[in-house]
Amino acid sequence: MVQEGKTPLQVLKERRGPVPRQLTEQVRRNNAVKSAIRKALASGPKSVPEIAEMTGLPAAQVFWFLMSMRKYGQVVEDSQDGDYFRYALAKEAKSP
């Protein structure tokens, strides 16, 4: 039941308390990684090793984030370069 004069969000914050600092920091780090990947892809399609080299992140971490970004339509597979797919920002995707 919503108390008078309070929004549901205010009531929820009162019941649960503030967002845990660890969660806030994790979200901030994840956003920074995704931003670095988007910045690397801004100049065109790249493979996982190329993105890892440009961002300084481990290739496994780059791959994990690329797959989550792909799932939500932020990046797409562009072409294949040897054993590696090249990934591009969704708006820059090569047309079939």
N, C-alpha and C positions, 0 to 999 in steps of 0.2 A: 504494500500500500504506500503510495507516494504522499509524503507529508506536504501540507499546504505551504505554498511559496517556494518549494524546492523542486529542482528538476530531478529526474531519475538518476542522472549522472552524479549530482551532488549527494543524493542519498547513498548511492553505491560507494562513493569515495568515503563517506562517513562510516559505512559498515566495514569496508575492506581496508581502509587506510590508504596511505600514499603508495604509488607504484614503487616496488623495490628498486633500490639503486643499481643492483647488479643487472636487473632486466633492462633498465634504461641504458646502461653502459653497453650491454650486448647489442641492443638495437642500434645504438650509435656506431659501434664497430662494424656491424653488418652493413649499415647504410654507407659507411666510408668505403668498404670493399666494393660494393655494387657501383658506387660512384667512380672509383678508380677503373673498374672494368669498362663502364660506359665511356669514360674518357679515352681509354685505350682503343676502343672500337669506333670512336668518333672519326678517326682518319680512314676507316674502311675495315673490311673483314679481316679477322686474324684467327690464328689457331691458338689452342690452349698454351703451348710453349711460348709463343710470341707474346701473348697477354701476360703470362707469368713473368717473362723477362722485363716487359715494360713496367709492370706494377711492383715487381719485387716480391710478389706473393708466391707461395708454393703452388706448383701446378695442380696438385690434388685439390687445394682450396679453390683455385680458379675454376676448375672443372665443376666442383660442387655448386658454386654460385652460378655458373653459366647454366647448369641444368635447372636450377630453381628459377632463374630469369627466363629460361626458355619455356618452362611450364606455364608461366604467367604472361607469355607473349611479349616480353621485353627484348629478347634476342631470338634470332632464327639461325638455322644451319644455312650457310651460303653455298659453299662448294667444298670439294674435297681436295686436299693438298697432300698427296702421298697417303700416309696412314692417318692423317689428321683431318677433321672437318674444320672449316673456317666458319667463324660465327660473326654475325653482323647485327647491328641494332635493328629492331623490327622495321622501322621506317625506311631503312636503307637496304632492305632485303632485295636480292636479285629476283627479278620476275621470271617465272617459269617459261 
